[in-house]
Amino acid sequence: MKGLRKVLTPFAPDQSGAVSILYALGGAVIIVDAGGCTGNICGFDEPRFESEPAAVFSAGLRDMDAILGRDQLLVDKAVGIAETLRPKFVALVGTPVPAVIGTDLKSLCRLIEKQSGVPAFAVETNGFKLYDVGCEQAYLALFKKFCTNRPHAAPKGIGILGATPFDCDTDALGAFLKAHPAYTAVGWTSGLETLVKAAAAERNIVVAPDGLKAAKWLNAHFDVPYTLRDPMAAQFAELVPDVSGKRILAVHQQVALDSARKVWLDRGASSVTGATWFMRLKALEQPGDLRLTEEDDFERAVDAGGYDIIAADPMLKPLAKHFTGQWIDWPHFAVSGKRLNPHE
Amino acid sequence: MSVGRTVQSIVSAGKAALQSQIADTRQLIYSSPATLAYNSPGAEGYGVKRAGLAIPGSIMLIVSPGCCGRNTSALSERPEYRGRFYYLTMDETDLITGRHLTKIPEAVEEVVAFLSEKPSVVMICITCVDALLGTDMERVCRKAEEAVGIPVRPCYMYALTREGRRPPMVHVRQSLYSLLEEKQRQVDGVNLLGYFGGVDRSSEIFELLNAVGVRQIRQIAECQNMEAFQEMAAANFNLVLNPEALPAAEDLHKRLGIPFIQMNRLYQIDKIASQYQALGQALGVTFKIASSQEKAKAAMNKLVKRTAGWTYAVGEVADANPFELSLALIRAGCEVQAVYGTAAAEYWPWLEKLSALKPALKIYDNADPQMVRYVPEDGGPVIAIGEDTAYYYRGRVNTAVVPWRGKTQPFGFEGVIKLTQAVCEAVDRVEKKGVVA
């Protein structure tokens, strides 16, 4: 049945994606919910929550707020926090509740900005979509709000767009950034100034599809070129032994799939089929690639494909009941919600 | 606006000020690791999802946008919940058309057919979206029940109604106990209602009840299967140990004629004794509590001596009410410097007493947005009781951390004794490291 999950748990939602981009930038992030969504995000999807607490708030909506449409109360709360904490910005992040009652978050942001003098913007997520949609929206909202002028300084450094805890192993990303000091991961490295770095970069690399729209926007407005490449995925692919002559099914986000595919094909793999539950980019799609929506889609793909190797999040393994080949764990936090080190 | 208020200033502002603040949620709720249990009971402790699966052999179908079920994957990892959560993920069209409701009976059928063993109950968990849509889930559950031939019950994970008259944790208890079917009454039977993890069997309450002839003491946490759970319907009376179970007890009274008596978990030794005396009067018996009471007093006296020179910080993410526990400690002679908890109107009697005994006592509301920058002042050695307090004092060498949060719940004199032991052990550990003289 469409939408029924018997083995998998729900994937990371758009609101979690939005918060992951905004989390470390020094703003006040207000999740427009009753409290449960905030708990899901902070207590589960955001790995920095324990070690680097940030100003993330729940709007604390109650039934009467929704019934009576007490938007002014939310504006008052947000203005109060903006005046008290003086954050770099106020961001309203949507959830199912404002989506159902039709709250105009953008208008509320205009009021908040006018009354508090603190820049305010909305990320109109609704909890029904997936994390990558939220990441994409948050990136664009940030760049449009804060990258309004062409940087005066000469282009410098390389920006990484799309690096979030949902797609990247946090240790691998940390190690990559340490080994490559010219790179700055936007939204991962603390501070709003990292945004400006992406606008003034020599080039940007896009490591996940959710970073592409922002890269295109930066390219259109500030002539910053970009490439689609996930070096961490390529590193992972290098570690998979004995791929020569093998038919591989790989399941992840599409930029990671593409980077891994190139490595495996270079190393003599017979074929690499990419499958994803998430955003798809035509530019990276290869004939035979698969779009996954339901659990059955993956089961059918495994049964029909005759693969020698499957590289996917271990949570998918129970769905590959008839698979007799080699299973390679390729963790994807957005899928399983588990942080596993793929190199262990 | 400064962080924290003295208990005197709270009491001076009056009880009405507390009520309005809670009911209107006039402030944003800060999401810190300390408040996680408030923001998302499902993420820690017993939220609706865990509570809804209290009946052995039951399963849950979560019908919601994907975001509501996301953190359940952490819960699904635990052996006792493996294979018990299923999801019917709503999309935006469902929201507009409500078609997800017509799919529920079929989804329940598909899940039940997927399982090798028929579940005892299917709980349908719905969330804020359906609260706003005004879904009649009772009707949907009846349809599903007809389709699969086993009980199907709703549980409402409506964060929007958290401070309402029937909050989710109240309703889930009503839903669970609604499954009890009429049974021949056993005169020696009692149910302890309120704690999903159950009361710690070392509590004297079991011995005291046994001594007056109440031998069948049942708790939902200890029921091994549906049959054992149904035995709860034979109870002569219910003891309600957590106010959240009160409406469920009222339902059982109306429906099955089981009367109920309410008790609270307390740490003030004289109040625990009074409570047992009142229970005895209601039952027409006398509980012999002297020995347990003396042991608790001795333990508390030992604690006061052992922790001289230490100050206490008491939090709400603990198996205690932070205001009542602070009052118990202050009355015993301990030095409490801060309480971390929401000063709600129902705690007014304790707040008044705290104000009289120690007007300068600081009360910090964990959810206050100002807490984002809160760092406790450096001072002498601190005993941090509660997981929230432990968070604020993390990394400090002169802090004895006592999380005081377990699956089974402390109760009565034995609860006091165990707490004093836990505090003394934590102080020993810190002193052994040589950081506190």
Interface residues (C-beta under 8 A of the other chain):
Chain A: M1 G3 L4 R5 K6 T9 P10 F11 A12 P13 D14 Q15 S16 I30 I31 D33 A34 G35 G36 C37 T38 G39 N40 I41 C42 G43 F44 D45 F49 E50 P53 A54 A55 V56 F57 S58 A59 G60 L61 R62 D63 D65 A66 L73 D76 K77 A78 G80 I81 T84 L85 T95 P96 V97 A99 V100 I101 N126 G127 F128 L130 M315 S336 G337 K338
Chain B: M1 D24 T25 R26 Q27 L28 I29 Y30 S31 S32 P33 L36 Y38 N39 S40 P41 G42 A43 E44 P65 G66 C67 C68 G69 R70 N71 T72 S73 A74 S76 F85 Y86 Y87 L88 T89 M90 D91 E92 D94 L95 H100 K103 E106 A107 E110 V111 F114 T127 C128 V129 A131 L132 L133 M157 Y158 A159 L160 T161 R162 E163 G164 A367 P369 Q370 V372 R373
